[in-house]
């Protein structure tokens, strides 16, 4: 027996994307869209679409700066047993839609599904540095998954889960960052929230974190998770992610009223040496033959 599926989309200023994501959802039985306070033409476009599409339900929710709380509100408005969570810059290929319909109708023992996500960033489909397969719990039975009140945290899930294969035909297509400006704009908003969360957890600012935390983020993404295989895109994104850590910890310093801290030059020299050792460690343990940076530069030029 075919089970009906509700698709949920939380939006904020998505006039460029909302029509495109709707076009990939002609198979859905119900579409619940929650506007988190758009200031552009998004809500006007949605009002027109609602007249044309009887499956569309439209609600508003007060924005708190990140999407997680509004997702729970949107879930409460869905009427079907199975729910698919999407963002406005994501698309569902037909092959994935057919797979989800099959799971909902024939796999009664499954309560939630983690879906791979294909991230297209700066015009490039990312394959490394945590951008693929980028599993997320996005498809589930109502009542089995709930988001918390913290930014970029996975939801709590109950029951039996399933991971779809890391295959593009089963992947959400995510048209992620298109420009550097877009990355920086989101980074500014996200780091505000993340800094507040760290402060509430009792974190005390230490200037050494301005070196250690961004460095660890860069090494993790570019080396450990092989971001260099994505060439210049991998290098750029690893650097941008590391820079977001710099900004977040500087904002924590700002919350501390820019309190003075002495910088010991011997400690600074020690951090420099540790950084060099870390770079050398990751370069030397590369699994691939030949000069490491020669390979990277070839990737960048290609």
C-alpha positions in Angstrom: 0.0 0.0 0.0 1.4 3.4 -1.0 2.2 5.6 2.0 1.8 9.4 1.6 4.8 11.6 2.1 4.9 15.2 3.4 7.8 17.4 2.3 8.9 20.1 4.8 10.9 23.2 3.8 11.9 26.0 6.1 12.8 29.2 4.2 14.3 32.6 4.7 14.7 35.0 1.8 14.7 32.3 -0.9 13.0 34.1 -3.8 15.7 32.7 -6.2 15.3 29.1 -5.0 11.7 28.4 -4.0 10.3 27.9 -7.5 13.2 25.5 -8.4 12.8 23.3 -5.3 9.0 23.2 -5.8 9.6 21.9 -9.4 11.4 18.9 -8.0 8.5 17.9 -5.8 5.6 17.1 -8.2 5.6 13.6 -6.7 5.0 14.8 -3.1 1.6 14.3 -1.5 1.9 17.3 0.7 4.3 20.3 0.9 4.6 22.2 4.1 6.6 25.5 3.9 7.4 27.6 6.9 8.7 31.1 6.3 11.1 32.3 9.0 10.6 36.0 8.4 11.6 36.6 4.7 12.2 40.2 3.8 12.3 39.6 0.0 9.6 38.4 -2.4 9.6 34.9 -1.1 6.3 35.0 0.8 4.6 36.8 -2.1 5.8 34.0 -4.5 4.6 31.3 -2.1 1.2 32.9 -1.8 0.8 32.7 -5.6 2.1 29.1 -5.6 -0.4 28.2 -2.9 -3.3 29.2 -5.2 -1.9 27.1 -8.0 -0.9 24.0 -5.9 -3.5 22.5 -3.5 -0.8 20.3 -1.9 1.0 23.3 -0.5 0.5 24.5 3.1 2.1 27.8 4.1 2.9 29.0 7.6 5.1 31.6 9.3 7.5 31.2 12.2 9.5 33.8 14.1 13.2 33.5 13.2 15.8 32.7 15.9 18.7 32.9 13.5 18.9 29.2 12.7 16.5 26.6 11.4 16.4 23.8 13.9 13.5 25.0 16.2 11.4 26.0 13.2 11.8 22.4 11.8 10.0 21.0 14.8 7.2 23.5 14.2 6.9 22.5 10.6 6.8 18.8 11.4 3.8 19.5 13.7 1.9 20.9 10.7 2.5 17.8 8.5 -0.4 15.3 8.2 1.3 12.3 6.7 3.2 9.5 8.4 6.4 9.9 6.4 8.3 13.2 6.3 11.1 14.5 4.1 13.1 17.5 5.3 14.5 19.8 2.6 16.2 23.2 2.3 15.2 25.6 -0.5 18.6 25.2 -2.2 18.2 21.4 -2.4 16.7 19.3 -5.1 15.4 15.7 -5.2 16.3 13.7 -8.3 13.5 11.4 -9.6 15.6 8.3 -8.7 15.7 9.3 -5.0 12.0 10.2 -5.0 11.2 6.7 -6.2 13.4 5.2 -3.6 11.8 7.1 -0.8 8.3 6.1 -2.0 9.4 2.5 -2.0 10.8 2.7 1.6 7.7 4.4 2.9 5.4 1.7 1.3 7.4 -1.5 1.8 9.8 -1.1 4.7 7.5 -0.9 7.7 10.4 -1.8 10.1 12.3 1.4 9.2 11.7 4.6 11.2 14.3 7.0 9.8 16.7 7.2 6.9 20.0 9.0 6.5 20.4 10.3 3.0 23.7 11.2 1.2 23.9 14.8 0.0 25.8 16.1 -3.1 27.2 19.5 -2.2 27.8 21.8 -5.2 30.1 24.6 -3.9 31.5 27.4 -6.1 30.2 25.4 -9.1 32.1 22.2 -8.1 30.6 18.9 -6.8 32.7 18.3 -3.6 33.9 14.8 -3.1 36.1 15.1 0.1 36.7 17.1 3.3 33.4 16.0 4.9 31.3 17.3 2.0 30.6 13.8 0.6 28.6 11.7 1.3 27.5 14.2 4.0 24.8 12.0 5.5 21.8 13.6 7.1 18.7 12.2 8.7 16.1 13.7 6.4 13.4 11.1 5.9 11.5 9.6 8.8 8.2 8.7 10.3 6.4 11.5 12.2 7.2 11.3 15.9 10.5 9.5 15.4 12.9 12.5 14.8 13.2 15.8 16.7 15.6 18.7 16.4 17.1 20.5 19.4 17.6 24.2 20.0 21.3 24.3 19.0 22.7 25.2 15.6 24.1 22.5 13.2 23.4 19.6 15.6 22.0 16.3 14.3 18.5 15.5 15.5 17.4 12.9 18.0 16.1 9.8 16.4 14.1 6.8 17.7 13.7 3.3 16.3 15.4 1.5 13.4 17.5 3.5 11.0 18.7 3.0 7.4 21.6 4.5 5.4 21.0 4.8 1.7 24.1 3.9 -0.4 26.6 6.8 -1.1 25.4 6.9 -4.7 24.5 10.1 -6.5 21.2 8.6 -7.7 20.1 8.5 -4.0 21.6 11.8 -3.0 19.9 15.1 -2.3 21.5 17.7 -4.6 22.5 20.7 -2.5 23.3 23.9 -4.4 25.4 25.2 -1.5 27.6 28.3 -1.5 27.6 30.0 -4.9 29.9 32.9 -4.0 32.5 33.8 -1.4 30.3 36.7 -0.2 27.5 34.2 0.5 29.9 32.0 2.6 31.0 35.0 4.6 27.5 36.3 5.1 26.3 32.9 6.5 29.6 32.5 8.5 28.9 35.8 10.2 25.5 34.7 11.3 26.5 31.2 12.3 29.5 32.3 14.3 27.4 34.7 16.3 25.2 31.8 17.4 28.1 29.3 17.9 30.1 31.8 20.0 27.0 32.4 22.2 26.6 28.6 22.7 30.3 28.2 23.7 30.0 31.1 26.2 26.9 29.5 27.7 28.9 26.3 28.1 31.4 28.2 30.2 34.2 28.6 27.7 36.9 31.2 28.6 38.7 32.8 25.8 42.4 32.0 25.4 44.4 33.6 22.6 46.2 30.4 21.8 42.9 29.0 20.5 43.2 31.5 17.6 46.0 29.4 16.3 45.2 25.9 17.5 41.5 25.6 16.7 41.6 27.0 13.1 44.8 24.9 12.4 43.1 21.7 13.6 40.1 22.5 11.4 42.2 23.1 8.3 44.4 20.0 8.9 41.3 17.8 9.5 39.5 18.9 6.3 42.4 19.3 3.9 44.6 16.4 5.0 42.8 13.9 7.2 39.6 14.1 5.1 41.6 14.5 1.8 40.2 17.9 0.8 43.2 18.2 -1.5 41.6 15.8 -3.9 39.1 18.5 -4.7 42.0 20.7 -5.9 41.7 24.5 -5.4 38.1 24.1 -4.3 39.2 21.8 -1.5 42.0 24.2 -0.4 39.7 27.2 -0.6 37.0 25.6 1.5 39.4 24.2 4.1 40.8 27.7 4.5 37.4 29.3 4.7 36.2 26.8 7.3 39.4 27.4 9.3 38.8 31.2 9.1 35.3 30.7 10.5 37.0 29.3 13.6 39.2 32.4 13.8 36.1 34.7 13.6 34.1 32.6 16.2 36.9 32.8 18.8 37.5 36.5 18.2 33.8 37.0 18.8 34.2 35.2 22.1 37.0 37.7 22.9 34.7 40.5 22.0 32.1 39.1 24.5 34.9 39.2 27.0 35.1 43.0 26.4 38.3 42.6 24.5 40.1 41.8 27.7 43.8 42.2 27.6 46.0 39.1 27.4 49.8 39.1 27.3 51.3 37.1 24.4 54.4 35.2 25.4 56.8 35.0 22.5 58.1 31.7 23.6 54.6 30.2 23.6 54.0 31.8 20.2 57.2 30.2 18.9 56.1 26.8 20.4 52.8 27.1 18.5 54.7 27.8 15.3 56.8 24.7 15.8 53.8 22.6 16.6 52.1 23.9 13.5 55.1 23.0 11.3 55.3 19.5 12.8 51.6 19.0 12.1 52.0 20.0 8.5 55.0 17.8 8.1 53.2 14.8 9.7 50.3 15.0 7.3 52.4 15.6 4.3 54.7 12.6 5.1 51.8 10.2 5.8 50.1 10.9 2.5 49.1 7.6 1.0 49.8 8.7 -2.6 53.2 8.5 -4.4 55.1 11.5 -5.6 55.5 15.0 -4.2 52.4 16.1 -2.3 52.2 19.7 -3.3 53.1 18.8 -6.9 49.9 16.7 -7.0 47.9 19.5 -5.4 49.1 22.1 -7.9 48.3 19.7 -10.8 44.8 19.4 -9.4 44.4 23.2 -9.2 45.6 23.7 -12.8 43.4 21.0 -14.2 
